[in-house]
């Protein structure tokens, strides 16, 4: 994601996700490495950990559109809110 600039809020939530992954799951991600960033986002997206999911959702909400497009087109990472849209009809 070097060609894309992350805003301060995105970096904050990525840092929180990395800290949670390291402290609870002993997974280490380097936030300066593009592959590690994508792996951290994938891990948070697939996790059932509420803290990771919350920070992933807040990361995604605050991401600029070009980063969302990059994640969707290059890494098949989609909005975490998509899976909950069908619940709105309950």
HTML snippet that shows the backbone in 3Dmol.js (N, CA, C, O; Angstrom):
<script src="https://3Dmol.org/build/3Dmol-min.js"></script>
<div id="view" style="width:600px;height:400px;position:relative"></div>
<script>
const pdb = `
ATOM      1  N   UNK A   1       0.832  -1.190   0.000  1.00  0.00           N
ATOM      2  CA  UNK A   1       0.000   0.000   0.000  1.00  0.00           C
ATOM      3  C   UNK A   1       0.874   1.249   0.000  1.00  0.00           C
ATOM      4  O   UNK A   1       0.435   2.318   0.424  1.00  0.00           O
ATOM      5  N   UNK A   2       2.090   1.116  -0.468  1.00  0.00           N
ATOM      6  CA  UNK A   2       2.987   2.262  -0.466  1.00  0.00           C
ATOM      7  C   UNK A   2       2.487   3.393  -1.347  1.00  0.00           C
ATOM      8  O   UNK A   2       2.701   4.567  -1.043  1.00  0.00           O
ATOM      9  N   UNK A   3       1.814   3.039  -2.446  1.00  0.00           N
ATOM     10  CA  UNK A   3       1.331   4.073  -3.341  1.00  0.00           C
ATOM     11  C   UNK A   3       0.090   4.778  -2.767  1.00  0.00           C
ATOM     12  O   UNK A   3      -0.323   5.814  -3.288  1.00  0.00           O
ATOM     13  N   UNK A   4      -0.489   4.242  -1.732  1.00  0.00           N
ATOM     14  CA  UNK A   4      -1.659   4.835  -1.101  1.00  0.00           C
ATOM     15  C   UNK A   4      -1.290   5.354   0.280  1.00  0.00           C
ATOM     16  O   UNK A   4      -0.562   4.701   1.028  1.00  0.00           O
ATOM     17  N   UNK A   5      -1.789   6.507   0.601  1.00  0.00           N
ATOM     18  CA  UNK A   5      -1.484   7.094   1.902  1.00  0.00           C
ATOM     19  C   UNK A   5      -2.601   6.793   2.885  1.00  0.00           C
ATOM     20  O   UNK A   5      -3.775   7.041   2.611  1.00  0.00           O
ATOM     21  N   UNK A   6      -2.223   6.263   4.019  1.00  0.00           N
ATOM     22  CA  UNK A   6      -3.178   5.993   5.094  1.00  0.00           C
ATOM     23  C   UNK A   6      -3.296   7.238   5.961  1.00  0.00           C
ATOM     24  O   UNK A   6      -2.298   7.891   6.265  1.00  0.00           O
ATOM     25  N   UNK A   7      -4.507   7.557   6.350  1.00  0.00           N
ATOM     26  CA  UNK A   7      -4.671   8.689   7.259  1.00  0.00           C
ATOM     27  C   UNK A   7      -4.348   8.257   8.685  1.00  0.00           C
ATOM     28  O   UNK A   7      -4.170   7.070   8.958  1.00  0.00           O
ATOM     29  N   UNK A   8      -4.277   9.209   9.569  1.00  0.00           N
ATOM     30  CA  UNK A   8      -3.865   8.947  10.949  1.00  0.00           C
ATOM     31  C   UNK A   8      -4.826   7.998  11.663  1.00  0.00           C
ATOM     32  O   UNK A   8      -4.395   7.171  12.466  1.00  0.00           O
ATOM     33  N   UNK A   9      -6.106   8.111  11.379  1.00  0.00           N
ATOM     34  CA  UNK A   9      -7.097   7.233  12.009  1.00  0.00           C
ATOM     35  C   UNK A   9      -6.909   5.787  11.558  1.00  0.00           C
ATOM     36  O   UNK A   9      -7.006   4.868  12.371  1.00  0.00           O
ATOM     37  N   UNK A  10      -6.642   5.580  10.277  1.00  0.00           N
ATOM     38  CA  UNK A  10      -6.401   4.220   9.780  1.00  0.00           C
ATOM     39  C   UNK A  10      -5.178   3.612  10.443  1.00  0.00           C
ATOM     40  O   UNK A  10      -5.201   2.451  10.850  1.00  0.00           O
ATOM     41  N   UNK A  11      -4.117   4.386  10.552  1.00  0.00           N
ATOM     42  CA  UNK A  11      -2.896   3.900  11.192  1.00  0.00           C
ATOM     43  C   UNK A  11      -3.169   3.557  12.654  1.00  0.00           C
ATOM     44  O   UNK A  11      -2.655   2.558  13.157  1.00  0.00           O
ATOM     45  N   UNK A  12      -3.962   4.364  13.335  1.00  0.00           N
ATOM     46  CA  UNK A  12      -4.311   4.104  14.728  1.00  0.00           C
ATOM     47  C   UNK A  12      -4.993   2.747  14.868  1.00  0.00           C
ATOM     48  O   UNK A  12      -4.621   1.955  15.735  1.00  0.00           O
ATOM     49  N   UNK A  13      -5.984   2.472  14.026  1.00  0.00           N
ATOM     50  CA  UNK A  13      -6.721   1.209  14.136  1.00  0.00           C
ATOM     51  C   UNK A  13      -5.864   0.022  13.685  1.00  0.00           C
ATOM     52  O   UNK A  13      -5.998  -1.070  14.238  1.00  0.00           O
ATOM     53  N   UNK A  14      -4.997   0.209  12.704  1.00  0.00           N
ATOM     54  CA  UNK A  14      -4.068  -0.853  12.315  1.00  0.00           C
ATOM     55  C   UNK A  14      -3.127  -1.189  13.466  1.00  0.00           C
ATOM     56  O   UNK A  14      -2.835  -2.358  13.721  1.00  0.00           O
ATOM     57  N   UNK A  15      -2.659  -0.165  14.152  1.00  0.00           N
ATOM     58  CA  UNK A  15      -1.774  -0.377  15.295  1.00  0.00           C
ATOM     59  C   UNK A  15      -2.480  -1.149  16.396  1.00  0.00           C
ATOM     60  O   UNK A  15      -1.895  -2.045  17.006  1.00  0.00           O
ATOM     61  N   UNK A  16      -3.727  -0.809  16.651  1.00  0.00           N
ATOM     62  CA  UNK A  16      -4.499  -1.526  17.671  1.00  0.00           C
ATOM     63  C   UNK A  16      -4.736  -2.978  17.266  1.00  0.00           C
ATOM     64  O   UNK A  16      -4.674  -3.874  18.107  1.00  0.00           O
ATOM     65  N   UNK A  17      -5.009  -3.215  15.973  1.00  0.00           N
ATOM     66  CA  UNK A  17      -5.192  -4.586  15.492  1.00  0.00           C
ATOM     67  C   UNK A  17      -3.895  -5.375  15.654  1.00  0.00           C
ATOM     68  O   UNK A  17      -3.924  -6.524  16.094  1.00  0.00           O
ATOM     69  N   UNK A  18      -2.764  -4.773  15.306  1.00  0.00           N
ATOM     70  CA  UNK A  18      -1.475  -5.462  15.411  1.00  0.00           C
ATOM     71  C   UNK A  18      -1.145  -5.772  16.871  1.00  0.00           C
ATOM     72  O   UNK A  18      -0.642  -6.854  17.174  1.00  0.00           O
ATOM     73  N   UNK A  19      -1.422  -4.840  17.767  1.00  0.00           N
ATOM     74  CA  UNK A  19      -1.162  -5.066  19.189  1.00  0.00           C
ATOM     75  C   UNK A  19      -2.015  -6.208  19.717  1.00  0.00           C
ATOM     76  O   UNK A  19      -1.518  -7.062  20.452  1.00  0.00           O
ATOM     77  N   UNK A  20      -3.296  -6.236  19.351  1.00  0.00           N
ATOM     78  CA  UNK A  20      -4.193  -7.300  19.800  1.00  0.00           C
ATOM     79  C   UNK A  20      -3.748  -8.659  19.251  1.00  0.00           C
ATOM     80  O   UNK A  20      -3.740  -9.655  19.975  1.00  0.00           O
ATOM     81  N   UNK A  21      -3.381  -8.690  17.981  1.00  0.00           N
ATOM     82  CA  UNK A  21      -2.933  -9.941  17.370  1.00  0.00           C
ATOM     83  C   UNK A  21      -1.669 -10.460  18.041  1.00  0.00           C
ATOM     84  O   UNK A  21      -1.500 -11.667  18.216  1.00  0.00           O
ATOM     85  N   UNK A  22      -0.791  -9.552  18.411  1.00  0.00           N
ATOM     86  CA  UNK A  22       0.448  -9.977  19.055  1.00  0.00           C
ATOM     87  C   UNK A  22       0.220 -10.391  20.501  1.00  0.00           C
ATOM     88  O   UNK A  22       0.743 -11.414  20.942  1.00  0.00           O
ATOM     89  N   UNK A  23      -0.554  -9.610  21.240  1.00  0.00           N
ATOM     90  CA  UNK A  23      -0.719  -9.903  22.663  1.00  0.00           C
ATOM     91  C   UNK A  23      -1.599 -11.126  22.923  1.00  0.00           C
ATOM     92  O   UNK A  23      -1.345 -11.876  23.866  1.00  0.00           O
ATOM     93  N   UNK A  24      -2.604 -11.332  22.121  1.00  0.00           N
ATOM     94  CA  UNK A  24      -3.518 -12.451  22.376  1.00  0.00           C
ATOM     95  C   UNK A  24      -3.186 -13.701  21.558  1.00  0.00           C
ATOM     96  O   UNK A  24      -3.314 -14.822  22.051  1.00  0.00           O
ATOM     97  N   UNK A  25      -2.761 -13.504  20.307  1.00  0.00           N
ATOM     98  CA  UNK A  25      -2.571 -14.644  19.403  1.00  0.00           C
ATOM     99  C   UNK A  25      -1.111 -14.903  19.052  1.00  0.00           C
ATOM    100  O   UNK A  25      -0.809 -15.825  18.293  1.00  0.00           O
ATOM    101  N   UNK A  26      -0.199 -14.093  19.599  1.00  0.00           N
ATOM    102  CA  UNK A  26       1.238 -14.247  19.354  1.00  0.00           C
ATOM    103  C   UNK A  26       1.587 -14.159  17.873  1.00  0.00           C
ATOM    104  O   UNK A  26       2.548 -14.778  17.415  1.00  0.00           O
ATOM    105  N   UNK A  27       0.801 -13.388  17.133  1.00  0.00           N
ATOM    106  CA  UNK A  27       1.067 -13.133  15.717  1.00  0.00           C
ATOM    107  C   UNK A  27       1.716 -11.762  15.617  1.00  0.00           C
ATOM    108  O   UNK A  27       1.261 -10.799  16.235  1.00  0.00           O
ATOM    109  N   UNK A  28       2.776 -11.684  14.839  1.00  0.00           N
ATOM    110  CA  UNK A  28       3.531 -10.440  14.729  1.00  0.00           C
ATOM    111  C   UNK A  28       3.419  -9.912  13.305  1.00  0.00           C
ATOM    112  O   UNK A  28       3.712 -10.615  12.339  1.00  0.00           O
ATOM    113  N   UNK A  29       2.992  -8.672  13.197  1.00  0.00           N
ATOM    114  CA  UNK A  29       2.863  -8.010  11.906  1.00  0.00           C
ATOM    115  C   UNK A  29       3.666  -6.714  11.938  1.00  0.00           C
ATOM    116  O   UNK A  29       3.591  -5.948  12.899  1.00  0.00           O
ATOM    117  N   UNK A  30       4.429  -6.478  10.885  1.00  0.00           N
ATOM    118  CA  UNK A  30       5.207  -5.245  10.768  1.00  0.00           C
ATOM    119  C   UNK A  30       4.406  -4.257   9.921  1.00  0.00           C
ATOM    120  O   UNK A  30       4.124  -4.519   8.752  1.00  0.00           O
ATOM    121  N   UNK A  31       4.050  -3.149  10.501  1.00  0.00           N
ATOM    122  CA  UNK A  31       3.178  -2.193   9.823  1.00  0.00           C
ATOM    123  C   UNK A  31       3.889  -1.427   8.716  1.00  0.00           C
ATOM    124  O   UNK A  31       3.249  -0.664   7.992  1.00  0.00           O
ATOM    125  N   UNK A  32       5.182  -1.611   8.571  1.00  0.00           N
ATOM    126  CA  UNK A  32       5.908  -0.963   7.487  1.00  0.00           C
ATOM    127  C   UNK A  32       6.019  -1.869   6.266  1.00  0.00           C
ATOM    128  O   UNK A  32       6.520  -1.444   5.225  1.00  0.00           O
ATOM    129  N   UNK A  33       5.565  -3.090   6.379  1.00  0.00           N
ATOM    130  CA  UNK A  33       5.636  -4.070   5.302  1.00  0.00           C
ATOM    131  C   UNK A  33       4.244  -4.235   4.693  1.00  0.00           C
ATOM    132  O   UNK A  33       3.285  -4.549   5.398  1.00  0.00           O
ATOM    133  N   UNK A  34       4.139  -4.018   3.368  1.00  0.00           N
ATOM    134  CA  UNK A  34       2.835  -4.095   2.706  1.00  0.00           C
ATOM    135  C   UNK A  34       2.172  -5.462   2.852  1.00  0.00           C
ATOM    136  O   UNK A  34       0.968  -5.543   3.093  1.00  0.00           O
ATOM    137  N   UNK A  35       2.948  -6.533   2.708  1.00  0.00           N
ATOM    138  CA  UNK A  35       2.379  -7.879   2.810  1.00  0.00           C
ATOM    139  C   UNK A  35       1.849  -8.140   4.218  1.00  0.00           C
ATOM    140  O   UNK A  35       0.798  -8.757   4.390  1.00  0.00           O
ATOM    141  N   UNK A  36       2.579  -7.670   5.214  1.00  0.00           N
ATOM    142  CA  UNK A  36       2.124  -7.830   6.600  1.00  0.00           C
ATOM    143  C   UNK A  36       0.848  -7.035   6.866  1.00  0.00           C
ATOM    144  O   UNK A  36      -0.035  -7.500   7.587  1.00  0.00           O
ATOM    145  N   UNK A  37       0.748  -5.848   6.293  1.00  0.00           N
ATOM    146  CA  UNK A  37      -0.476  -5.051   6.462  1.00  0.00           C
ATOM    147  C   UNK A  37      -1.684  -5.799   5.916  1.00  0.00           C
ATOM    148  O   UNK A  37      -2.724  -5.880   6.568  1.00  0.00           O
ATOM    149  N   UNK A  38      -1.536  -6.337   4.730  1.00  0.00           N
ATOM    150  CA  UNK A  38      -2.647  -7.072   4.112  1.00  0.00           C
ATOM    151  C   UNK A  38      -2.966  -8.317   4.925  1.00  0.00           C
ATOM    152  O   UNK A  38      -4.140  -8.633   5.121  1.00  0.00           O
ATOM    153  N   UNK A  39      -1.949  -9.034   5.407  1.00  0.00           N
ATOM    154  CA  UNK A  39      -2.186 -10.227   6.227  1.00  0.00           C
ATOM    155  C   UNK A  39      -2.867  -9.875   7.546  1.00  0.00           C
ATOM    156  O   UNK A  39      -3.736 -10.613   8.010  1.00  0.00           O
ATOM    157  N   UNK A  40      -2.485  -8.769   8.143  1.00  0.00           N
ATOM    158  CA  UNK A  40      -3.142  -8.311   9.374  1.00  0.00           C
ATOM    159  C   UNK A  40      -4.610  -8.013   9.111  1.00  0.00           C
ATOM    160  O   UNK A  40      -5.470  -8.394   9.905  1.00  0.00           O
ATOM    161  N   UNK A  41      -4.903  -7.340   8.015  1.00  0.00           N
ATOM    162  CA  UNK A  41      -6.292  -7.010   7.674  1.00  0.00           C
ATOM    163  C   UNK A  41      -7.079  -8.286   7.403  1.00  0.00           C
ATOM    164  O   UNK A  41      -8.228  -8.407   7.829  1.00  0.00           O
ATOM    165  N   UNK A  42      -6.475  -9.232   6.701  1.00  0.00           N
ATOM    166  CA  UNK A  42      -7.144 -10.525   6.457  1.00  0.00           C
ATOM    167  C   UNK A  42      -7.410 -11.270   7.762  1.00  0.00           C
ATOM    168  O   UNK A  42      -8.491 -11.822   7.960  1.00  0.00           O
ATOM    169  N   UNK A  43      -6.420 -11.281   8.646  1.00  0.00           N
ATOM    170  CA  UNK A  43      -6.574 -11.955   9.931  1.00  0.00           C
ATOM    171  C   UNK A  43      -7.711 -11.324  10.734  1.00  0.00           C
ATOM    172  O   UNK A  43      -8.544 -12.037  11.294  1.00  0.00           O
ATOM    173  N   UNK A  44      -7.749 -10.011  10.791  1.00  0.00           N
ATOM    174  CA  UNK A  44      -8.807  -9.318  11.533  1.00  0.00           C
ATOM    175  C   UNK A  44     -10.167  -9.563  10.896  1.00  0.00           C
ATOM    176  O   UNK A  44     -11.166  -9.702  11.602  1.00  0.00           O
ATOM    177  N   UNK A  45     -10.215  -9.618   9.571  1.00  0.00           N
ATOM    178  CA  UNK A  45     -11.479  -9.842   8.868  1.00  0.00           C
ATOM    179  C   UNK A  45     -12.020 -11.241   9.129  1.00  0.00           C
ATOM    180  O   UNK A  45     -13.234 -11.428   9.210  1.00  0.00           O
ATOM    181  N   UNK A  46     -11.144 -12.215   9.259  1.00  0.00           N
ATOM    182  CA  UNK A  46     -11.607 -13.595   9.444  1.00  0.00           C
ATOM    183  C   UNK A  46     -11.742 -13.994  10.907  1.00  0.00           C
ATOM    184  O   UNK A  46     -12.257 -15.071  11.207  1.00  0.00           O
ATOM    185  N   UNK A  47     -11.296 -13.155  11.804  1.00  0.00           N
ATOM    186  CA  UNK A  47     -11.296 -13.483  13.225  1.00  0.00           C
ATOM    187  C   UNK A  47     -12.693 -13.361  13.841  1.00  0.00           C
ATOM    188  O   UNK A  47     -13.554 -12.639  13.340  1.00  0.00           O
ATOM    189  N   UNK A  48     -12.884 -14.082  14.931  1.00  0.00           N
ATOM    190  CA  UNK A  48     -14.118 -13.949  15.707  1.00  0.00           C
ATOM    191  C   UNK A  48     -13.892 -13.093  16.950  1.00  0.00           C
ATOM    192  O   UNK A  48     -14.808 -12.894  17.748  1.00  0.00           O
ATOM    193  N   UNK A  49     -12.689 -12.595  17.106  1.00  0.00           N
ATOM    194  CA  UNK A  49     -12.325 -11.733  18.232  1.00  0.00           C
ATOM    195  C   UNK A  49     -13.016 -10.383  18.070  1.00  0.00           C
ATOM    196  O   UNK A  49     -12.808  -9.696  17.069  1.00  0.00           O
ATOM    197  N   UNK A  50     -13.823 -10.005  19.032  1.00  0.00           N
ATOM    198  CA  UNK A  50     -14.637  -8.794  18.930  1.00  0.00           C
ATOM    199  C   UNK A  50     -13.778  -7.528  18.853  1.00  0.00           C
ATOM    200  O   UNK A  50     -14.133  -6.579  18.154  1.00  0.00           O
ATOM    201  N   UNK A  51     -12.658  -7.512  19.564  1.00  0.00           N
ATOM    202  CA  UNK A  51     -11.766  -6.343  19.515  1.00  0.00           C
ATOM    203  C   UNK A  51     -11.135  -6.186  18.135  1.00  0.00           C
ATOM    204  O   UNK A  51     -11.080  -5.082  17.595  1.00  0.00           O
ATOM    205  N   UNK A  52     -10.664  -7.286  17.571  1.00  0.00           N
ATOM    206  CA  UNK A  52     -10.104  -7.231  16.225  1.00  0.00           C
ATOM    207  C   UNK A  52     -11.160  -6.816  15.211  1.00  0.00           C
ATOM    208  O   UNK A  52     -10.903  -5.977  14.348  1.00  0.00           O
ATOM    209  N   UNK A  53     -12.324  -7.394  15.315  1.00  0.00           N
ATOM    210  CA  UNK A  53     -13.411  -7.063  14.373  1.00  0.00           C
ATOM    211  C   UNK A  53     -13.807  -5.591  14.492  1.00  0.00           C
ATOM    212  O   UNK A  53     -14.031  -4.924  13.482  1.00  0.00           O
ATOM    213  N   UNK A  54     -13.893  -5.088  15.715  1.00  0.00           N
ATOM    214  CA  UNK A  54     -14.257  -3.694  15.925  1.00  0.00           C
ATOM    215  C   UNK A  54     -13.223  -2.760  15.302  1.00  0.00           C
ATOM    216  O   UNK A  54     -13.578  -1.802  14.616  1.00  0.00           O
ATOM    217  N   UNK A  55     -11.959  -3.040  15.543  1.00  0.00           N
ATOM    218  CA  UNK A  55     -10.915  -2.193  14.985  1.00  0.00           C
ATOM    219  C   UNK A  55     -10.832  -2.315  13.467  1.00  0.00           C
ATOM    220  O   UNK A  55     -10.541  -1.335  12.782  1.00  0.00           O
ATOM    221  N   UNK A  56     -11.086  -3.510  12.936  1.00  0.00           N
ATOM    222  CA  UNK A  56     -11.128  -3.650  11.480  1.00  0.00           C
ATOM    223  C   UNK A  56     -12.266  -2.831  10.901  1.00  0.00           C
ATOM    224  O   UNK A  56     -12.095  -2.162   9.882  1.00  0.00           O
ATOM    225  N   UNK A  57     -13.422  -2.876  11.540  1.00  0.00           N
ATOM    226  CA  UNK A  57     -14.565  -2.111  11.060  1.00  0.00           C
ATOM    227  C   UNK A  57     -14.276  -0.608  11.109  1.00  0.00           C
ATOM    228  O   UNK A  57     -14.576   0.117  10.161  1.00  0.00           O
ATOM    229  N   UNK A  58     -13.696  -0.151  12.207  1.00  0.00           N
ATOM    230  CA  UNK A  58     -13.354   1.272  12.322  1.00  0.00           C
ATOM    231  C   UNK A  58     -12.263   1.664  11.335  1.00  0.00           C
ATOM    232  O   UNK A  58     -12.290   2.766  10.786  1.00  0.00           O
ATOM    233  N   UNK A  59     -11.311   0.779  11.106  1.00  0.00           N
ATOM    234  CA  UNK A  59     -10.290   1.020  10.078  1.00  0.00           C
ATOM    235  C   UNK A  59     -10.960   1.204   8.725  1.00  0.00           C
ATOM    236  O   UNK A  59     -10.680   2.163   8.006  1.00  0.00           O
ATOM    237  N   UNK A  60     -11.845   0.275   8.388  1.00  0.00           N
ATOM    238  CA  UNK A  60     -12.467   0.292   7.064  1.00  0.00           C
ATOM    239  C   UNK A  60     -13.375   1.507   6.880  1.00  0.00           C
ATOM    240  O   UNK A  60     -13.384   2.117   5.811  1.00  0.00           O
ATOM    241  N   UNK A  61     -14.121   1.852   7.893  1.00  0.00           N
ATOM    242  CA  UNK A  61     -15.009   3.019   7.813  1.00  0.00           C
ATOM    243  C   UNK A  61     -14.209   4.293   7.540  1.00  0.00           C
ATOM    244  O   UNK A  61     -14.657   5.159   6.788  1.00  0.00           O
ATOM    245  N   UNK A  62     -13.040   4.407   8.143  1.00  0.00           N
ATOM    246  CA  UNK A  62     -12.239   5.613   8.029  1.00  0.00           C
ATOM    247  C   UNK A  62     -11.262   5.608   6.862  1.00  0.00           C
ATOM    248  O   UNK A  62     -10.556   6.592   6.642  1.00  0.00           O
ATOM    249  N   UNK A  63     -11.215   4.520   6.117  1.00  0.00           N
ATOM    250  CA  UNK A  63     -10.299   4.442   4.973  1.00  0.00           C
ATOM    251  C   UNK A  63     -10.771   5.328   3.828  1.00  0.00           C
ATOM    252  O   UNK A  63     -11.971   5.437   3.575  1.00  0.00           O
ATOM    253  N   UNK A  64      -9.837   5.954   3.144  1.00  0.00           N
ATOM    254  CA  UNK A  64     -10.191   6.661   1.908  1.00  0.00           C
ATOM    255  C   UNK A  64     -10.679   5.659   0.860  1.00  0.00           C
ATOM    256  O   UNK A  64     -10.312   4.484   0.890  1.00  0.00           O
ATOM    257  N   UNK A  65     -11.492   6.130  -0.043  1.00  0.00           N
ATOM    258  CA  UNK A  65     -12.084   5.253  -1.056  1.00  0.00           C
ATOM    259  C   UNK A  65     -11.041   4.561  -1.925  1.00  0.00           C
ATOM    260  O   UNK A  65     -11.245   3.416  -2.330  1.00  0.00           O
ATOM    261  N   UNK A  66      -9.934   5.226  -2.219  1.00  0.00           N
ATOM    262  CA  UNK A  66      -8.925   4.572  -3.057  1.00  0.00           C
ATOM    263  C   UNK A  66      -8.285   3.375  -2.360  1.00  0.00           C
ATOM    264  O   UNK A  66      -7.893   2.417  -3.027  1.00  0.00           O
ATOM    265  N   UNK A  67      -8.174   3.411  -1.057  1.00  0.00           N
ATOM    266  CA  UNK A  67      -7.637   2.267  -0.323  1.00  0.00           C
ATOM    267  C   UNK A  67      -8.664   1.142  -0.287  1.00  0.00           C
ATOM    268  O   UNK A  67      -8.306  -0.026  -0.434  1.00  0.00           O
ATOM    269  N   UNK A  68      -9.931   1.479  -0.095  1.00  0.00           N
ATOM    270  CA  UNK A  68     -10.979   0.451  -0.133  1.00  0.00           C
ATOM    271  C   UNK A  68     -10.998  -0.228  -1.488  1.00  0.00           C
ATOM    272  O   UNK A  68     -11.096  -1.453  -1.571  1.00  0.00           O
ATOM    273  N   UNK A  69     -10.903   0.566  -2.563  1.00  0.00           N
ATOM    274  CA  UNK A  69     -10.882  -0.006  -3.911  1.00  0.00           C
ATOM    275  C   UNK A  69      -9.670  -0.911  -4.115  1.00  0.00           C
ATOM    276  O   UNK A  69      -9.778  -1.976  -4.722  1.00  0.00           O
ATOM    277  N   UNK A  70      -8.518  -0.483  -3.606  1.00  0.00           N
ATOM    278  CA  UNK A  70      -7.291  -1.283  -3.711  1.00  0.00           C
ATOM    279  C   UNK A  70      -7.452  -2.615  -2.974  1.00  0.00           C
ATOM    280  O   UNK A  70      -7.098  -3.664  -3.513  1.00  0.00           O
ATOM    281  N   UNK A  71      -7.974  -2.585  -1.766  1.00  0.00           N
ATOM    282  CA  UNK A  71      -8.160  -3.816  -0.994  1.00  0.00           C
ATOM    283  C   UNK A  71      -9.162  -4.747  -1.668  1.00  0.00           C
ATOM    284  O   UNK A  71      -8.961  -5.961  -1.700  1.00  0.00           O
ATOM    285  N   UNK A  72     -10.231  -4.187  -2.202  1.00  0.00           N
ATOM    286  CA  UNK A  72     -11.244  -5.017  -2.859  1.00  0.00           C
ATOM    287  C   UNK A  72     -10.740  -5.616  -4.161  1.00  0.00           C
ATOM    288  O   UNK A  72     -10.943  -6.803  -4.418  1.00  0.00           O
ATOM    289  N   UNK A  73     -10.088  -4.811  -4.980  1.00  0.00           N
ATOM    290  CA  UNK A  73      -9.686  -5.301  -6.296  1.00  0.00           C
ATOM    291  C   UNK A  73      -8.434  -6.175  -6.254  1.00  0.00           C
ATOM    292  O   UNK A  73      -8.355  -7.157  -6.991  1.00  0.00           O
ATOM    293  N   UNK A  74      -7.465  -5.848  -5.419  1.00  0.00           N
ATOM    294  CA  UNK A  74      -6.200  -6.584  -5.415  1.00  0.00           C
ATOM    295  C   UNK A  74      -6.137  -7.705  -4.391  1.00  0.00           C
ATOM    296  O   UNK A  74      -5.374  -8.655  -4.565  1.00  0.00           O
ATOM    297  N   UNK A  75      -6.927  -7.612  -3.324  1.00  0.00           N
ATOM    298  CA  UNK A  75      -6.793  -8.593  -2.239  1.00  0.00           C
ATOM    299  C   UNK A  75      -8.120  -9.220  -1.824  1.00  0.00           C
ATOM    300  O   UNK A  75      -8.158 -10.001  -0.873  1.00  0.00           O
ATOM    301  N   UNK A  76      -9.186  -8.897  -2.504  1.00  0.00           N
ATOM    302  CA  UNK A  76     -10.511  -9.472  -2.235  1.00  0.00           C
ATOM    303  C   UNK A  76     -10.934  -9.285  -0.772  1.00  0.00           C
ATOM    304  O   UNK A  76     -11.515 -10.184  -0.163  1.00  0.00           O
ATOM    305  N   UNK A  77     -10.635  -8.113  -0.224  1.00  0.00           N
ATOM    306  CA  UNK A  77     -11.056  -7.753   1.132  1.00  0.00           C
ATOM    307  C   UNK A  77     -12.171  -6.737   0.992  1.00  0.00           C
ATOM    308  O   UNK A  77     -11.969  -5.657   0.437  1.00  0.00           O
ATOM    309  N   UNK A  78     -13.345  -7.079   1.493  1.00  0.00           N
ATOM    310  CA  UNK A  78     -14.524  -6.243   1.321  1.00  0.00           C
ATOM    311  C   UNK A  78     -14.970  -5.647   2.643  1.00  0.00           C
ATOM    312  O   UNK A  78     -14.454  -5.980   3.710  1.00  0.00           O
ATOM    313  N   UNK A  79     -15.926  -4.774   2.541  1.00  0.00           N
ATOM    314  CA  UNK A  79     -16.455  -4.091   3.711  1.00  0.00           C
ATOM    315  C   UNK A  79     -16.958  -5.093   4.749  1.00  0.00           C
ATOM    316  O   UNK A  79     -17.685  -6.024   4.403  1.00  0.00           O
ATOM    317  N   UNK A  80     -16.581  -4.915   6.009  1.00  0.00           N
ATOM    318  CA  UNK A  80     -17.088  -5.816   7.049  1.00  0.00           C
ATOM    319  C   UNK A  80     -18.575  -5.617   7.301  1.00  0.00           C
ATOM    320  O   UNK A  80     -19.208  -6.464   7.931  1.00  0.00           O
ATOM    321  N   UNK A  81     -19.143  -4.523   6.826  1.00  0.00           N
ATOM    322  CA  UNK A  81     -20.559  -4.272   7.043  1.00  0.00           C
ATOM    323  C   UNK A  81     -21.448  -5.017   6.055  1.00  0.00           C
ATOM    324  O   UNK A  81     -22.647  -5.162   6.294  1.00  0.00           O
ATOM    325  N   UNK A  82     -20.877  -5.495   4.942  1.00  0.00           N
ATOM    326  CA  UNK A  82     -21.681  -6.183   3.929  1.00  0.00           C
ATOM    327  C   UNK A  82     -22.383  -7.413   4.472  1.00  0.00           C
ATOM    328  O   UNK A  82     -23.529  -7.689   4.117  1.00  0.00           O
ATOM    329  N   UNK A  83     -21.696  -8.151   5.333  1.00  0.00           N
ATOM    330  CA  UNK A  83     -22.305  -9.391   5.842  1.00  0.00           C
ATOM    331  C   UNK A  83     -23.437  -9.139   6.818  1.00  0.00           C
ATOM    332  O   UNK A  83     -24.199 -10.054   7.130  1.00  0.00           O
ATOM    333  N   UNK A  84     -23.562  -7.904   7.309  1.00  0.00           N
ATOM    334  CA  UNK A  84     -24.619  -7.588   8.274  1.00  0.00           C
ATOM    335  C   UNK A  84     -25.781  -6.829   7.641  1.00  0.00           C
ATOM    336  O   UNK A  84     -26.767  -6.550   8.322  1.00  0.00           O
ATOM    337  N   UNK A  85     -25.690  -6.490   6.365  1.00  0.00           N
ATOM    338  CA  UNK A  85     -26.763  -5.734   5.714  1.00  0.00           C
ATOM    339  C   UNK A  85     -28.052  -6.511   5.639  1.00  0.00           C
ATOM    340  O   UNK A  85     -29.131  -5.923   5.716  1.00  0.00           O
ATOM    341  N   UNK A  86     -27.968  -7.827   5.490  1.00  0.00           N
ATOM    342  CA  UNK A  86     -29.177  -8.633   5.404  1.00  0.00           C
ATOM    343  C   UNK A  86     -29.912  -8.701   6.732  1.00  0.00           C
ATOM    344  O   UNK A  86     -31.095  -9.041   6.756  1.00  0.00           O
ATOM    345  N   UNK A  87     -29.247  -8.388   7.834  1.00  0.00           N
ATOM    346  CA  UNK A  87     -29.881  -8.404   9.139  1.00  0.00           C
ATOM    347  C   UNK A  87     -30.808  -7.208   9.338  1.00  0.00           C
ATOM    348  O   UNK A  87     -31.627  -7.204  10.257  1.00  0.00           O
ATOM    349  N   UNK A  88     -30.684  -6.209   8.495  1.00  0.00           N
ATOM    350  CA  UNK A  88     -31.507  -5.013   8.639  1.00  0.00           C
ATOM    351  C   UNK A  88     -32.985  -5.282   8.398  1.00  0.00           C
ATOM    352  O   UNK A  88     -33.827  -4.489   8.819  1.00  0.00           O
ATOM    353  N   UNK A  89     -33.320  -6.381   7.731  1.00  0.00           N
ATOM    354  CA  UNK A  89     -34.716  -6.675   7.444  1.00  0.00           C
ATOM    355  C   UNK A  89     -35.398  -7.461   8.575  1.00  0.00           C
ATOM    356  O   UNK A  89     -36.582  -7.782   8.473  1.00  0.00           O
ATOM    357  N   UNK A  90     -34.674  -7.765   9.632  1.00  0.00           N
ATOM    358  CA  UNK A  90     -35.271  -8.532  10.745  1.00  0.00           C
ATOM    359  C   UNK A  90     -36.298  -7.713  11.502  1.00  0.00           C
ATOM    360  O   UNK A  90     -36.892  -8.203  12.463  1.00  0.00           O
TER     361      UNK A  90
END
`;
const viewer = $3Dmol.createViewer("view");
viewer.addModel(pdb, "pdb");
viewer.setStyle({}, {cartoon: {color: "spectrum"}});
viewer.zoomTo();
viewer.render();
</script>
